[in-house]
Every structure is written in C-alpha cells, then in structure tokens.
Amino acid sequence: MEAFEYSALPARVVFGFGTLPRVTDELDALGRKRAFVLSDPHHADAGATRLMHALGKLGVHLSTDAVMHTPVDVTERVMAKLVAHNADCLISLGGGSTIGLGKALAFRTDLPQIVLPTTYAGSEATPVLGETDGGQKSTIRSMKVLPEVIIYDVELTYGLPPGLSLVSGINAIAHAVEALYAREANPVISNLAEQGIAALGRALPQIMADPANRDARSDALFGAWACGSCLGAVGMSLHHKLCHVLGGTFGLPHAETHTVILPHAAAYNAGAAPAAFDRVARALGAPDAAGALFDLALKNGAPTSLRQIGMSESDLDKAANAALQSAYWNPRPIERNPIRALLDDAYHGRRPS
Ligand code: NAD
C-alpha cells in the first residue's frame, strides 16, 4: 500500500425503498420542529406533497422556487420566507438544483439540512455550493453546506425519465472517474469510486430498457451516493473544469455536458493515469475506459457531441482558452493544442480510440 491521507466527511445516510416517511424520525433526532421544505415546480405534485403530508405540523412551508444554477436573487427571495416562517431545519427534495438552493440557505443560516435526492447528480454528499450572481458562477466549499442527513428513497427516482436518468448517471460516473486519478486519491475513495462506476454502468442500460426496474433503480441510486461521496472527498480535474467552463460560459445543460465530455477527458488523461483507467475499465467490464464511456452514452441514446447540445463551433477556441485559465491539478499537463483537439473531437462526437 502506498502512503496516503484521508479525511472522512460526516454523513448519515438512510437508504431504501419507501424511506420518505423516515423524515420525521430524522427531524426528531436533530431536535428540530419547524421544517422549511424545498423543491422545484416539477415535484410540487409528487414527492414534495407527500413529504409535506408525512411531516404534518412539522412542515411549516413548501417552497417550489428552486431553479437551475442557484441564482442568488432566488436564494434571497426564499431566504425572506425562511425567516418569516421561523424555520429551524431545511429539507430539500429534488435534484441538484433544489439541493443547491438548500445549501445556499444553509450557508447563510447554518441550519441543518435533510436531503431527499431524486437524481444522480450527487450534490447531497458534498460540502460544495455553486451559485450564480449576474451570470457569474462561483463555488464555495464550507462544512455549513454539507447536509446532515441524506434519505435515499429509491421510489422517488421511478419518475426520473430514462433519458435524464442516463445523463444524470453518467454525470455521477464522471465524479468517480476523476476521483481515481485525483491528487488526493486514497484507497477508501478509490474503492467507492470503482463500486459506484460498476453500479451505474450496470444499472443505466437496464433503466433505459425498463425504467421501473426496482433493482436497477436501487443500484443507480447507490452508485450516485458512492460517486457523489467521491466528489465531496477529493479534488476534481480537467473533466470538471471543462464542464464548468462549457456550462458557465456557454449555458450548456449540466448533465448532458458531462456525458459528452467524459470520454474525451478520459482519453486525454488515460496515458498519464493508467492504473486509474484500468479500474474504470474493470468497473465497466470493457477493455478500454474511454471507449466504454462513449459507448455507454451512444448505445443508450444519450447525446455524444457538443453540437447536439447547443454548442457553436465558433466558440471552441474561446472554450479552449478558458480551460487554460487558473491552474488546477490534472495528471497530464493542460496544453492548448491537445485541449483544442479534445474539444473538436467532443464537438463532432468522435469515438475516442
Ligand atoms: P436538476 O435538479 O435541475 O433536475 C433536472 C430536471 O429533472 C429538473 O427539471 C427536475 O425537475 C427534474 N427531476 C429531478 N428529479 C426528478 C424525478 N425523480 N422525476 C422526474 N423529474 C425529475 O438537475 P441535476 O442534474 O440533478 O442537478 C444539476 C445541478 O446540480 C447543477 O446546477 C450542478 O451544478 C449542481 N450540482 C452541484 C454539485 C455540488 O456538489 N455542489 C454536485 C452535482 C451537481
């Protein structure tokens, strides 16, 4: 075993089918009685209403204001309601956008958070908050935003459409791939990464074939937790930087951008981190990690090119320049010409070889 350092993040996880009503026990354990519930407009009729019903008098308000990119003006508006209701706990039910709003409020109030994730993005397992102000995205790392309790109820994910499940699951896989070659890589997180990639790699095609497959939904949600924990524990590299640039500067959709870029970021780094990519390939049961990641998207009908998700070819130079700004760790040096070539391959959707 090589030398390593590892700091575990505190986490309480309740995982299973039909776990939503456990929220009252968790509130009780936290000693809280006035829960402010967050969701997005799509969940108003489904999970969020059931959650309010389960909470009864413990739920003081349901806000369905969450939107993409956690804009500060929305946070401030919801903050006023939070104060007016004298809430003592935040409960977020939804995907990364809803969880982002909960984290933004927790950052400002230090209230505890219980989170019920409905996608595979993994934000619930990280002490990271991304928010936008006047079109500028900034990232804050603080223990104040790490949720105290995560309740995974597999049944909440049954309604996630197959196409969204696929790109959201590949978004999760990206966290684990980058964790395997992170500067702070360690055996605990690397094992979790490999488990997470394997669970999602197996489950996503099954979900595409049968979105109501309970075992596949359960495996995928477990994989999301494993991969999200990787994102929370170690630093990310080229792949996440590129996706941040493409999402922030060109407004490309989050999970789809991860899906398109991942095979190309993997191909870029493969030679510099062979042991990490052997583990990715083993988890996917394929000889070549980058090719297998591309095939996972292509064979299941996810977008495989930047062109398909709204990027303009004339912006590729600007994207390459942005990817070179501000130094960050990556196993292979970040050089303009190879990065520009990577973006060209991703734009045209060429399978990495
Ligand atoms: P999202 O929360 O915006 O959800 C995408 C869409 O899916 C929404 O329309 C939502 O209503 C719908 N949806 C969610 N769950 C559903 C379900 N079970 N059934 C039907 N529809 C459902 O997107 P996301 O991909 O989950 O999250 C993306 C956001 O999360 C980005 O802003 C990203 O930056 C952030 N994020 C943050 C971190 C972090 O650590 N801070 C980690 C990952 C993602």
Boltz pocket constraint, residues with backbone or C-beta under 6 A from the ligand:
constraints:
  - pocket:
      binder: B
      contacts: [[A, 40], [A, 41], [A, 42], [A, 43], [A, 67], [A, 68], [A, 69], [A, 70], [A, 94], [A, 95], [A, 96], [A, 97], [A, 98], [A, 100], [A, 118], [A, 119], [A, 120], [A, 121], [A, 122], [A, 123], [A, 124], [A, 126], [A, 127], [A, 128], [A, 129], [A, 130], [A, 156], [A, 157], [A, 158], [A, 159], [A, 160], [A, 161], [A, 164], [A, 168], [A, 231], [A, 254], [A, 255]]
      max_distance: 6.0
